[in-house]
Amino acid sequence: MNADSRKGELADLKAQLRQLAGSRQPGVEDIKRELYKKVISYMTIGIDVSSLFSEMVMCSATSDLVLKKMCYLYVGNYARGHPDLALLTINFLQKDCHDDDPMIRGLALRSLCSLRVKNLVEYLIGPLRSGLKDANGYVRTVAAMGVLKLYHIAPSQCTDNEFPAMLRALLLNDPDAQVVANCLCALQEIYTAEVNVSPETAARDREHLLSKPVIYSLLNRIKDFTEWAQCLVLDMVSKYVPSDSDESFDMMNILEDRLQHTNSAVVLAAIKVFLHLTISMADIHQQVYERIKAPLLTLVNSGSAEQTYAVLSHLHLLVLRAPVLFSNDYKHFYCRYSDPTYVKKLKLEMLTAVANETNTYEIVTELSEYAANVDVAIARESIRAVGKIALQQYDVNAIVDRLLQFLEMEKDYVTAETLVLVKDLLRKYPQWSHDCIAVVGSVSSKTVTEPKAKSALVWMLGEYAYDMPDAPYILEGFIENWIEEDSAQVRLELLTAVTKIFFKRPPESIKMLGAALSAGLADAHQVNWIHSSMEWVNRYLFLL
């Protein structure tokens, strides 16, 4: 639609709406509905239809709920950007706030509070006060959130008219659970914002909100709330400090069935409360771990990947605190083919954390399967996980055998990660050098391209030169390619390894050492290391 045709279309709509305003002929409501739909569709796709504001307001005098909803949607969209036009809506919105239909009263009040025009705040006070006292629960629900909107527009007028006090009264006495939930949400946000204005008042109000009567009132009605409201209540309960252990047990008894809730957010919120209530009771706290384990493990294997990740993140913290508790449930953390990468990585961390003497073999066997995964990132992480378990001194013999099998897979990234881990293992367990070096010596240096893997291989060549007959000649190949080597880390490791070999096998390595030192002297980044290496060589020659 070009600009001229759009203007013509809007002019036609304006004329038709003006003609229908105040008309009571049969079928006029259906015609209005079609015109309203067209206006809303234009507004939705970004066409400016604010020029129809007066006509839309004039046509709003109807008892048709659908027309009312579309009119309120239109008014709410343009009122904030056109404060002068918003003034035109005040009369009909205030009138609708006293309509016989509670749905229209609620919708009108919501639209009135959504205008968010500071100059029109005075027109909100009366309808809001009436809404909070309305006989219908829906209207009170809307009014509770309306108080929050009023606070964001004019905080002083909100508090001066004692709207927070009215919300506190509804919080304790209103029979409608949704009204109570909205009051709680509004009060929490108001008190949070009030901290910047009056910290002492905000602290006093929050203390009242976290008082025993309020907490017990909410807990006794928690089954009546929606899932969202239950999470809100449980979050507030987690900040409450019980007076004694009996009170803690009473609260946990009330919330016991929340641990079996179908919604994962409710379960996690309830677990947070249980952990908070028992933080100062070590024995009970451990029993809580036992109690919450089953619900969490159930949630891990149900629901979406996003939910699984959220639950696993909570479980991960618990596993780090009490790994023994989950040591027999390690199979719940096995990766499934359909798991996304971020879930698999977290599961690998969990498997590493729960590994102990009794389950190491099974976990390492499972991790070894992942080393052949088509996802390179997961294959790398699984090899690192095997190495972490080995460094924890669990069944090192079997783990070393697994790592050496990885070197036979002839995949560059598997070889690279394995070489790094073998180096770390040899530093901690030098007694395994004979088995490891025999396999490492068969690795072709040409297939090792990653800097960390090269550094690990060069370190092993220098450290175990006695056990690797070809070590000097392999290093010689690295030195010949000194200029092509981009990694400073590899060059540093080469200088160190060549110096080590010179002390162990001087006749075979003296030429190589000279070449390495010459190449290093030409490298500005390595000057300090060259001088250090030359100093050790000079000392050795002096002793000879």
C-alpha positions in Angstrom: 0.0 0.0 0.0 1.6 3.3 -1.1 1.3 6.6 0.8 -1.6 8.0 -1.3 -3.7 4.9 -1.2 -3.1 4.5 2.5 -4.3 8.1 3.1 -7.3 7.4 1.1 -8.0 4.2 3.0 -7.7 6.0 6.3 -9.9 8.8 5.2 -12.6 6.2 4.2 -12.3 4.5 7.6 -12.6 7.9 9.3 -15.7 8.8 7.5 -17.3 5.4 8.1 -16.5 5.5 11.8 -17.8 9.0 12.1 -21.0 8.0 10.4 -21.6 5.0 12.7 -20.9 7.0 15.9 -24.1 7.1 18.0 -26.0 5.0 15.4 -28.4 2.5 16.9 -29.6 0.8 13.7 -29.7 -3.0 13.5 -26.5 -4.6 12.4 -24.4 -1.5 13.2 -22.3 -3.4 15.8 -21.2 -6.0 13.2 -20.1 -3.2 10.9 -18.2 -1.5 13.7 -16.5 -4.8 14.5 -15.2 -5.2 11.0 -14.0 -1.6 10.9 -12.3 -2.0 14.2 -10.6 -5.2 13.1 -9.2 -3.4 10.0 -7.9 -0.5 12.2 -6.3 -3.0 14.6 -4.7 -4.9 11.8 -3.2 -1.7 10.4 -1.9 -0.8 13.8 -0.4 -4.3 14.2 1.7 -4.1 11.0 3.0 -0.6 12.0 0.8 1.8 10.0 0.1 4.9 12.0 -3.7 5.1 12.5 -3.6 7.7 15.3 -5.6 10.1 13.1 -8.7 7.9 13.8 -8.4 8.4 17.6 -11.4 10.7 18.0 -13.7 8.5 15.8 -12.6 5.3 17.7 -13.4 6.9 21.0 -16.8 8.1 19.7 -17.7 4.6 18.6 -16.8 3.1 21.9 -20.3 3.7 23.4 -21.3 0.1 23.0 -22.1 -2.9 25.2 -20.3 -5.3 22.8 -17.4 -6.8 24.8 -15.3 -7.5 21.7 -15.6 -3.9 20.5 -14.6 -2.7 23.9 -11.5 -4.9 24.0 -10.4 -3.7 20.6 -11.0 0.0 21.5 -9.1 -0.4 24.8 -6.2 -2.0 22.8 -6.2 0.9 20.4 -6.3 3.5 23.1 -3.6 1.9 25.1 -1.3 1.8 22.1 -1.6 5.5 21.2 -2.4 7.3 24.5 1.2 7.4 25.8 2.6 8.8 22.6 -0.3 11.3 22.2 -1.1 12.7 25.7 -3.4 15.3 24.2 -5.5 12.6 22.6 -5.4 10.5 25.8 -7.5 13.1 27.5 -10.4 12.3 25.2 -10.6 8.7 26.6 -10.9 9.7 30.3 -14.7 10.2 30.3 -15.7 7.0 28.6 -13.1 4.9 30.5 -14.3 6.3 33.9 -17.9 5.6 32.8 -17.0 2.0 31.9 -15.3 1.5 35.3 -18.9 1.7 36.7 -20.4 -0.6 34.1 -22.7 -3.4 35.3 -20.5 -6.0 33.6 -17.5 -6.8 35.8 -15.5 -7.8 32.7 -16.0 -4.3 31.2 -15.2 -2.7 34.6 -11.9 -4.7 34.8 -10.9 -4.0 31.2 -11.7 -0.3 31.5 -9.7 0.0 34.7 -6.8 -1.8 33.2 -6.8 0.5 30.2 -7.1 3.6 32.4 -4.1 2.5 34.4 -2.2 1.7 31.2 -2.4 5.2 29.8 0.8 6.1 31.9 0.3 9.8 31.4 1.5 11.8 34.4 -1.0 14.6 33.9 -3.9 12.2 34.1 -2.9 10.6 37.4 -5.7 12.4 39.3 -8.3 10.6 37.2 -6.9 7.2 38.3 -7.3 7.6 42.1 -11.1 7.2 42.3 -11.5 4.2 39.9 -8.6 2.5 41.6 -10.0 2.9 45.1 -13.4 1.6 43.8 -11.7 -1.3 42.0 -9.9 -2.5 45.2 -13.3 -2.6 46.9 -15.2 -4.1 44.0 -17.3 -7.2 44.7 -15.9 -9.1 41.7 -12.5 -10.8 42.0 -11.4 -10.0 38.5 -11.8 -6.3 39.0 -9.8 -6.4 42.3 -7.1 -8.4 40.5 -6.8 -5.7 37.9 -6.9 -2.9 40.5 -4.0 -4.5 42.5 -1.8 -4.3 39.5 -3.1 -0.9 38.7 -1.7 0.3 42.0 1.7 -0.8 40.9 1.3 1.1 37.6 0.3 4.2 39.5 3.3 3.9 41.8 5.6 3.8 38.7 3.9 7.0 37.4 3.5 8.9 40.6 5.0 7.3 43.7 4.1 10.0 46.1 0.4 10.1 45.1 0.3 6.3 45.4 1.6 6.3 49.0 -0.3 9.4 50.0 -3.6 7.8 49.1 -2.6 4.7 51.2 -2.9 2.3 48.3 -0.1 0.0 49.7 -2.0 -0.2 53.0 -5.1 -1.3 51.1 -3.0 -4.0 49.3 -1.7 -5.3 52.6 -5.3 -5.6 53.9 -6.3 -7.5 50.7 -3.2 -9.7 51.0 -4.5 -11.1 54.3 -8.2 -11.0 53.9 -9.2 -11.4 50.2 -11.0 -14.7 49.4 -9.7 -14.7 45.8 -6.2 -16.3 45.5 -5.4 -14.4 42.3 -6.1 -11.1 44.0 -3.7 -12.1 46.9 -1.0 -13.1 44.4 -1.3 -9.8 42.6 -1.2 -7.8 45.8 2.0 -9.7 46.8 3.6 -9.0 43.5 2.7 -5.3 43.6 3.9 -4.9 47.2 7.2 -6.6 46.6 8.0 -4.4 43.6 6.8 -1.2 45.4 9.0 -2.0 48.5 12.0 -2.8 46.3 11.7 0.5 44.5 11.1 2.3 47.8 14.5 1.4 49.1 16.1 4.1 46.9 13.7 6.7 48.3 13.2 5.9 51.9 15.3 2.9 53.1 13.9 2.9 56.7 10.3 2.9 55.5 11.0 0.2 53.0 12.8 -2.0 55.6 9.8 -1.6 58.0 7.3 -2.4 55.3 9.3 -5.5 54.1 9.6 -6.6 57.7 5.8 -6.5 57.9 5.5 -8.4 54.7 7.8 -11.2 56.1 5.9 -11.4 59.4 4.6 -14.7 60.7 0.9 -14.0 60.1 1.5 -13.1 56.4 3.7 -16.1 55.8 1.4 -18.6 57.4 -1.6 -17.1 55.7 0.1 -17.6 52.3 1.3 -21.1 53.1 -2.1 -22.3 54.2 -3.6 -21.2 50.9 -0.7 -22.2 48.6 -2.7 -24.9 46.9 -5.2 -22.3 45.7 -2.6 -20.3 43.9 -1.5 -20.6 40.3 1.9 -22.1 39.6 3.3 -18.6 39.0 1.9 -17.3 42.2 3.2 -20.4 44.1 6.7 -19.6 42.9 6.2 -16.0 44.1 5.0 -17.1 47.5 7.8 -19.7 47.9 10.4 -17.2 47.0 9.2 -14.9 49.7 9.0 -17.7 52.2 12.6 -18.6 51.5 13.6 -15.1 53.0 11.6 -15.7 56.2 13.6 -16.6 59.3 11.6 -19.1 61.6 11.7 -18.4 65.4 12.6 -22.0 66.2 13.0 -25.5 64.8 9.3 -26.4 65.4 8.2 -23.6 63.2 10.6 -24.8 60.5 9.1 -28.4 60.7 5.6 -27.0 60.5 6.4 -25.1 57.3 8.1 -28.1 55.7 5.1 -30.3 56.5 2.9 -27.8 54.8 5.2 -27.7 51.7 5.9 -31.4 51.6 3.5 -32.1 48.7 5.0 -29.2 46.6 8.0 -31.5 46.0 5.7 -33.7 43.9 4.3 -30.8 41.9 4.2 -31.3 38.1 5.7 -27.8 37.5 9.5 -27.8 37.8 9.7 -24.2 38.9 7.4 -24.9 41.9 9.5 -28.0 42.8 12.8 -26.0 42.7 11.2 -23.1 44.7 10.1 -25.5 47.3 13.5 -27.1 47.5 15.0 -23.7 48.0 12.7 -23.2 51.0 13.6 -26.6 52.5 17.4 -25.9 52.2 16.9 -22.4 53.7 14.9 -23.6 56.7 17.5 -26.3 57.6 20.7 -24.4 56.9 21.5 -24.2 60.6 20.5 -27.8 61.3 23.3 -30.0 59.9 21.6 -33.4 60.5 18.2 -32.3 59.1 20.0 -30.5 56.2 21.5 -33.8 55.2 18.1 -35.5 55.4 16.7 -32.8 53.2 19.3 -33.6 50.6 18.0 -37.2 50.7 14.4 -36.0 50.4 14.9 -33.7 47.4 17.1 -36.0 45.5 14.3 -38.1 44.0 12.2 -35.1 42.7 15.2 -33.5 41.1 16.3 -36.7 39.4 12.8 -37.2 38.1 12.8 -33.7 36.6 16.1 -34.3 34.9 14.6 -37.0 32.7 11.3 -35.2 31.9 10.4 -32.1 30.1 12.3 -30.0 27.6 16.1 -29.6 27.3 15.9 -26.1 28.8 14.1 -27.5 31.9 16.7 -30.3 32.1 19.5 -27.8 32.0 17.9 -25.7 34.7 17.4 -28.7 37.0 20.9 -30.0 36.3 22.4 -26.6 37.2 20.7 -26.9 40.7 21.7 -30.5 41.0 25.3 -29.6 40.1 25.5 -27.3 43.2 24.1 -30.0 45.4 26.5 -32.6 44.0 29.5 -30.4 44.7 28.2 -30.1 48.3 27.4 -33.8 48.8 28.9 -35.9 46.0 28.6 -39.2 48.0 24.8 -38.7 48.2 24.5 -39.0 44.4 27.3 -41.5 43.8 24.8 -44.4 43.2 22.7 -42.3 40.8 25.4 -41.6 38.3 23.4 -43.3 35.5 20.9 -40.4 35.6 23.7 -38.2 34.3 24.6 -40.3 31.2 24.2 -38.3 28.0 21.4 -39.1 25.6 21.8 -38.8 21.9 19.0 -36.2 21.7 20.5 -33.9 24.4 21.8 -30.6 23.2 25.5 -29.8 23.6 25.1 -27.5 26.7 23.2 -30.3 28.5 25.8 -32.9 27.6 28.6 -30.7 28.9 26.8 -30.2 32.2 26.2 -33.9 32.5 29.9 -34.6 32.0 30.7 -32.2 34.8 28.2 -34.1 37.0 29.8 -37.5 36.1 33.2 -36.1 37.1 31.9 -34.8 40.4 30.2 -38.1 41.5 33.0 -40.4 40.5 34.5 -42.4 43.4 36.2 -45.8 44.0 33.0 -47.8 43.5 31.7 -46.3 40.3 34.8 -45.1 38.5 35.1 -48.0 36.1 31.5 -47.7 34.9 31.7 -43.9 34.5 35.0 -44.0 32.6 33.6 -46.7 30.4 30.7 -44.5 29.5 32.9 -41.4 29.0 35.2 -43.4 26.7 32.2 -44.0 24.4 31.7 -40.3 24.1 35.3 -39.8 22.9 34.1 -41.1 19.5 31.1 -38.7 19.5 30.4 -36.9 16.2 30.2 -33.7 18.3 33.9 -32.7 18.6 33.3 -30.4 21.6 31.7 -33.3 23.5 34.4 -35.7 22.5 37.0 -33.3 23.9 35.1 -32.7 27.1 34.7 -36.4 27.7 38.4 -37.0 27.4 39.1 -34.1 29.8 36.6 -35.7 32.2 38.4 -39.0 32.1 41.6 -37.1 33.0 40.0 -35.3 35.9 38.8 -38.5 37.3 42.3 -40.0 37.0 43.8 -37.1 38.8 41.5 -37.9 41.7 43.4 -41.2 42.2 40.4 -43.4 41.4 41.4 -46.7 39.6 44.3 -45.0 37.8 45.5 -48.3 36.2 42.3 -48.7 34.2 42.0 -45.0 33.3 45.6 -44.9 31.9 44.8 -47.9 29.7 41.7 -46.0 28.4 43.7 -42.9 27.7 46.3 -44.8 25.8 43.5 -46.4 23.7 42.4 -42.9 22.7 45.8 -42.4 21.1 45.1 -45.3 18.8 41.9 -43.8 17.5 43.9 -41.6 15.0 41.7 -38.6 15.3 43.6 -35.3 15.6 41.4 -33.7 18.2 41.3 -36.9 20.3 45.1 -37.3 20.1 45.6 -33.6 21.1 43.4 -33.8 24.2 44.9 -37.2 25.2 48.5 -35.9 25.0 47.7 -33.0 27.3 46.1 -35.4 29.8 48.9 -38.0 29.6 51.4 -35.2 30.4 49.4 -34.1 33.5 49.1 -37.8 34.6 52.8 -38.4 34.2 53.6 -35.3 36.3 51.4 -36.7 39.1 52.1 -40.4 38.6 55.6 -40.8 37.2 55.5 -44.5 37.9 53.3 -44.9 34.8 55.9 -43.5 32.4 57.0 -46.8 31.0 53.5 -47.8 29.7 52.6 -44.3 28.6 55.9 -43.4 26.8 55.8 -46.7 24.8 52.5 -45.5 23.2 53.3 -41.8 23.0 56.5 -42.7 21.1 54.4 -44.1 18.3 52.4 -40.9 17.8 53.5 -39.1 14.6 54.5 -35.5 15.4 53.2 -34.5 12.0 49.6 -35.2 13.1 49.9 -33.1 16.2 48.9 -29.5 15.2 47.4 -27.9 18.3 49.8 -25.8 20.5 48.8 -27.4 23.8 49.2 -30.9 22.4 52.6 -30.0 20.8 53.8 -28.6 24.1 52.7 -31.7 25.9 54.5 -34.0 23.4 57.7 -31.9 23.4 57.7 -31.9 27.3 57.4 -35.7 27.3 60.2 -36.0 24.7 62.5 -33.9 26.8 61.5 -35.4 30.2 61.8 -39.1 29.1 64.6 -38.9 26.5 66.2 -42.0 28.1 63.1 -44.1 27.3 62.5 -42.7 23.8 65.4 -43.5 21.5 64.0 -41.2 18.7 63.4 -38.2 21.0 66.3 -36.1 19.8 65.4 -36.7 16.1 61.8 -35.9 16.7 62.7 -32.7 18.4 65.1 -31.9 15.6 62.1 -31.9 13.2 60.4 -29.3 15.4 63.4 -27.1 15.5 63.8 -27.2 11.7 60.2 -25.8 11.6 60.9 -23.1 14.2 60.0 -20.2 11.9 56.7 -21.8 10.9 55.8 -22.3 14.6 53.3 -19.6 15.6 52.9 -20.6 19.3 55.3 -19.0 21.8 54.3 -21.7 24.3 55.6 -24.4 22.0 58.9 -22.5 21.3 59.5 -22.1 25.1 58.8 -25.8 25.6 61.2 -26.7 22.8 64.0 -24.8 24.3 63.4 -26.4 27.7 63.2 -29.9 26.2 66.3 -29.5 24.1 68.3 -28.3 27.1 67.0 -31.4 29.1 68.1 -33.8 26.3 71.5 -32.1 26.1 72.1 -33.0 29.7 70.9 -36.6 29.2 72.3 -37.4 25.7 74.9 -34.7 24.8 76.5 -36.3 21.7 73.2 -36.7 19.9 71.8 -33.3 20.8 74.7 -30.8 20.8 74.1 -29.7 17.2 70.3 -29.5 17.8 70.9 -27.4 20.9 73.1 -25.0 18.9 70.4 -24.7 16.3 67.7 -24.1 18.9 69.7 -21.4 20.7 70.4 -19.7 17.4 66.8 -19.8 16.4 65.8 -18.6 19.8 68.3 -15.7 19.8 66.7 -14.4 16.6 63.3 -14.5 18.3 62.8 -11.3 20.3 60.1 -12.9 22.5 62.4 -15.6 23.8 65.5 -13.7 24.8 65.2 -14.3 28.5 64.7 -18.0 28.0 67.7 -18.3 25.7 70.0 -16.6 28.2 68.7 -19.0 30.9 69.3 -22.1 28.7 72.7 -20.9 27.7 73.6 -20.3 31.4 72.8 -23.9 32.3 74.7 -25.2 29.2 77.8 -23.2 30.2 77.7 -24.5 33.7 77.5 -28.1 32.4 80.5 -27.5 30.0 82.5 -25.9 32.9 81.9 -29.0 35.0 83.2 -31.2 32.2 
